[in-house]
Amino acid sequence: MQKINKEELRDKINSNEDIAVIEVLEPEEYKKGHIKNAINIPLGEIATKVRDKFDFDQEIVVYCSDYNCEASPTAAEKLKHTGFNHVYDYAGGKDEWKQAGYPMEQ
């Protein structure tokens, strides 16, 4: 699985690349705050919902809360096994993103 850091993710978002940023936590956590323009697909639904919504060559970044959260690496592995070719795990998650002062929304 490929990793991506906060600067790389910020640069991809700011360059308007065709990238899907997905928070894999439950909706209650997503509603408390998430990376700007990220969508919410909980871990339990990740393989089917992403397959229905994106094609296999879509660049996808998954994230959860922080480095201790196992949801995003698990989601990235599921997506790779489903056949997605460009999947990244942002391990720092929304806690690191927020601490860096990058755009969040509720």
C-alpha positions in Angstrom: 0.0 0.0 0.0 1.2 3.5 -0.8 1.4 6.2 1.9 0.9 9.9 1.4 1.9 12.6 3.8 0.0 15.8 4.6 2.1 18.0 2.3 1.7 15.7 -0.7 -2.1 15.4 -0.1 -2.4 19.2 0.3 -0.5 19.7 -3.0 -2.7 17.2 -4.8 -5.9 18.8 -3.5 -4.6 22.4 -4.3 -3.5 21.4 -7.9 -7.1 20.3 -8.6 -5.9 16.8 -9.5 -8.8 14.4 -10.0 -8.4 12.8 -6.6 -11.0 11.3 -4.3 -10.4 11.9 -0.6 -12.4 9.6 1.6 -12.8 9.5 5.4 -13.4 5.9 6.4 -14.7 6.7 10.0 -18.4 6.5 10.9 -20.7 9.3 9.9 -20.8 10.7 13.4 -17.1 11.3 13.4 -17.2 12.7 9.8 -19.8 15.3 10.9 -17.6 16.5 13.7 -15.1 17.7 11.1 -13.3 16.4 8.1 -10.7 17.4 5.5 -12.3 19.9 3.2 -14.2 18.3 0.2 -13.6 14.8 1.6 -16.5 12.4 1.3 -17.5 9.8 3.9 -17.6 6.1 3.2 -17.3 4.0 6.4 -14.8 1.2 6.5 -17.5 -1.5 6.5 -18.9 -0.2 3.2 -15.7 0.9 1.5 -15.2 -1.8 -1.2 -18.8 -1.8 -2.5 -19.5 1.9 -2.3 -16.2 3.0 -3.9 -16.6 0.4 -6.7 -20.0 1.8 -7.4 -18.8 5.4 -7.4 -15.4 5.4 -9.0 -13.5 3.6 -11.7 -10.4 1.5 -11.0 -7.9 4.1 -12.3 -9.3 6.8 -10.0 -6.7 8.2 -7.6 -8.0 7.6 -4.1 -6.8 8.7 -0.7 -8.3 7.2 2.5 -7.8 8.5 6.0 -9.1 8.2 9.5 -8.3 10.0 12.7 -4.6 9.6 13.4 -1.5 7.4 13.2 -3.0 4.9 15.7 -6.2 4.4 13.7 -6.2 1.1 11.7 -9.3 2.0 9.6 -7.5 3.7 6.8 -4.7 1.1 6.2 -7.4 -1.6 6.3 -9.5 0.4 3.8 -6.6 0.9 1.5 -5.8 -2.8 1.5 -9.5 -3.6 0.7 -9.5 -1.2 -2.2 -6.2 -2.6 -3.6 -7.7 -6.2 -3.3 -10.9 -5.0 -5.0 -8.8 -3.8 -8.0 -8.2 -0.1 -7.5 -4.8 0.9 -8.9 -4.0 4.2 -7.2 -4.8 4.0 -3.5 -3.0 6.0 -0.9 -3.3 5.9 2.9 -2.9 9.2 4.7 -1.9 7.8 8.1 -1.7 11.2 9.9 -5.4 11.5 9.4 -7.6 14.4 10.3 -5.9 15.1 13.6 -2.6 15.8 11.9 -4.3 17.7 9.1 -6.1 20.0 11.6 -3.0 20.6 13.7 -1.2 21.7 10.5 -3.9 24.3 10.0 -5.1 22.9 6.7 -8.7 23.4 5.6 -11.4 21.5 7.5 -15.2 21.6 7.2 -18.2 20.3 9.1 
